[in-house]
Amino acid sequence: MKFQNPEDTICALSTPQGMGAIAVIRLSGSDTFKIINEVFSRDITEIPSHKVIFGTIKDGEEIIDEIVLSIYRNPNSFTGEDIAEISCHGSTYIQERILNLLINKGARLAGPGEFSLRAFLNGKMDLSQTEAIADLISSRSKAAHKVAMNQMRGGFSQEISALRQELLNFASLIELELDFSEEDVEFADRKELTDLLDKIDKKVNSLVASFQYGNVLKSGVPVAIVGAPNAGKSTLLNALLNEDRAIVSDIAGTTRDTVEDTIVLDGIEFRFIDTAGIRDTKDSIETEGIRKAFEKIKKARIILLLFDLEGVRDDEIIEQISLFEKKSVQEDQELICLFNKSDKVKVDDRVNLKDIGLFISAKKGEEIDDLKKILVSRVKSVSSYDDTVVTNVRHHEILKKVAASIQKVKDGMDQQITGDLLAMDIRETLNLLGEITGEITTDDLLGNIFANFCIGK
Amino acid sequence: MKFQNPEDTICALSTPQGMGAIAVIRLSGSDTFKIINEVFSRDITEIPSHKVIFGTIKDGEEIIDEIVLSIYRNPNSFTGEDIAEISCHGSTYIQERILNLLINKGARLAGPGEFSLRAFLNGKMDLSQTEAIADLISSRSKAAHKVAMNQMRGGFSQEISALRQELLNFASLIELELDFSEEDVEFADRKELTDLLDKIDKKVNSLVASFQYGNVLKSGVPVAIVGAPNAGKSTLLNALLNEDRAIVSDIAGTTRDTVEDTIVLDGIEFRFIDTAGIRDTKDSIETEGIRKAFEKIKKARIILLLFDLEGVRDDEIIEQISLFEKKSVQEDQELICLFNKSDKVKVDDRVNLKDIGLFISAKKGEEIDDLKKILVSRVKSVSSYDDTVVTNVRHHEILKKVAASIQKVKDGMDQQITGDLLAMDIRETLNLLGEITGEITTDDLLGNIFANFCIGK
């Protein structure tokens, strides 16, 4: 993505597309108020910041709409620039007419995330905070919302930024030593530097480890239901979904795109992977033919392995579990064994299964609540992280590099490398840390980040 | 529709449903600021009207979102009540959390059009202006937008209201005469009353007549393309659509629900009726079997009757047109004859057709622009109305009754009926006029009107 001129005054529809009671069109940049004065029924030159005024938008003599205009004068605005927000009637025709009018008067349509980009470039937010906006908007569960909100309000990036500043001071001192290299002075206390490196290292490693959990919170927990055709997989899925699928949309009129079956339990979203290939197969789970379908469940974090208690002996089930675990369960996957149709057999007789899984009746909905509790606990057991959780792939990648980079600095110190080499290694760490907060950026980096934003944000 | 308590404080999402950069939640009623003070990070008691302030929405200790709050203090608001508008991040999760929170604090979800209803009940707008809001929001073409905007800004209802006031004065005078009936005085000048009745009558009849045009502007002009299977109907439709269908959505990212093929020409929307039954038939147009399909084109205002010039003689075509006109064209329908495939025959030889239709080549797109001009002119020729056009079925129905009612008053005066009977007839006219502006309303009437509004407006 090539950035367009940051000096332009930009405009975009900021509310969702389509028809509604009202729509909001945002205008930001140095020409904002000049443009508004050309199309608005009142002169806003003397209107103070953070005022809303009522008036009409006109294209020449034609009244396009009666609107409410909000005025934000730089630097006290989201972007740090002059901003006008036009709250108009939510007709798509009116939205288009107003956008066209603003464009005719010299604004241009904003690119994806361009308002947020400007907020970052004008120092209103650091990069990680800005990135959290997109996460916040797309959050669909309590957990995802909480993590994004925490990140937007500073989250770990303020801590990272503070640690980076401390390290920067050391780097400066070490670089200063180089100017006095013939005198063999040591301005930077090596013990303190080591302590700081340890501190950063600990923080970074904790953040790296939190990503597994954070990613789950943000994207939902992929769950696969695996079992022989008669085991009752779709009955189980329905039992899980029926009660809870409406939780996130219990307010009349809210809609969401459901691309897969999901439920939200205790604020955590669980996504059920389409394992149609396994559902439909007539092969039993140990056969070779089903391997292909199993590729799909490699994406799962939790696997529900479902057995039909009827007509299958305990030792057969145990053997199959053992085989499945060996062949198909990866290290980072959680396996939960479920023994279905507990309403049809004498559960008390199946003592060998008691400790390795849960007896359920998918059809009668029995023990489904227990299963839900287990699902939640398996996710939460992954970590005891507080709100400071990394959910962003980019941050995770950089943090891993930071950890390696710090190790390199430490190794260098152990090997008593020269100050100039040490300074270089520290600079590398500093650069990496700066990429998280945006203190160090490139156009490419920003382009990648903001391309994923929606227009109008 | 039963109205809910107008004393309640109501809340709703006012922007379109779904995910966007921002969403706006509106709260109106006497508890608005009390509720906001319970969930907002800042005390707004001292904040003046028409200010926007930044802060956080909290559910207990949990931060739901960073928002911008707009404050409107009664009576200077859309509804005339205290209003708060919460501009939050456009996550559906956040929208739901905030609405739930407001409801928990004592607000209730607004019914359809309930904000507009309150604006009417509190005297911020008359009824016809309020009704225009719904039309404005659903307007999709320049013409529909213009008519709705004119109506929202007062339009004919102010005139109606003024005429009604004049008539009301006469009614009072005539009722006063009744008190002095034994003295045989005449406070109400009968000549002036007759002049006023003529004035109202003229206005009302002009408005009644404008409805045909107004309805077309609001809902689009239904057009049917009729012709034998080989005449080139779908080629013609494509030729008409291809260039212009994108006109109303030329701004990137705007979408609209296209339920049928439509084009907008010169600001007027043309809707092509699905005449699939006719398109697919193998019968020629004069046969009996096709009659059923013709039921559909009764809904058309304009019929494009399409002939294939190839292999059909002029006299055959003329005969078919004559038959079609007689059997299938209603009085209020416009018939346009089109002779297709002008690229394949010698048009100069077809002198008999020259004056009764247009030679076109749907395939090569020839004369399609001329056809478009004809379509527009046929709609505009219906009337030379200015902006004061009736588009609302309810208004149209009442205006027709007003015309009849005035006639009754006039007849009464001609027959020199007694003052008390005359006063009764005038009261009837007054009541009808008052139903348009809302000076006279019933709960049923309001219920019907606002049930068609969207929630949040």
Interface residues (C-beta under 8 A of the other chain):
Chain A: A12 L13 S14 T15 P16 Q17 G18 M19 G20 A21 I22 A23 V24 R26 H50 K51 V52 I53 E62 I63 I64 D65 E66 V68 S70 Y72 E85 S87 H89 G90 S91 T92 Y93 I94 Q95 E96 R97 L99 N100 L109 F115 I133 L136 I137 S138 S139 R140 S141 K142 A144 H145 K146 M149 M152 R153 V248 S249 D250 I251 A252 G253 T254 T255 R256 C454 I455 G456 K457
Chain B: A12 L13 S14 T15 P16 Q17 G18 M19 G20 A21 I22 A23 V24 R26 H50 K51 V52 I53 E62 I63 I64 D65 E66 V68 S70 Y72 E85 S87 H89 G90 S91 T92 Y93 I94 Q95 E96 R97 L99 N100 L109 F115 I133 L136 I137 S138 S139 R140 S141 K142 A144 H145 K146 M149 M152 R153 V248 S249 D250 I251 A252 G253 T254 T255 R256 C454 I455 G456 K457
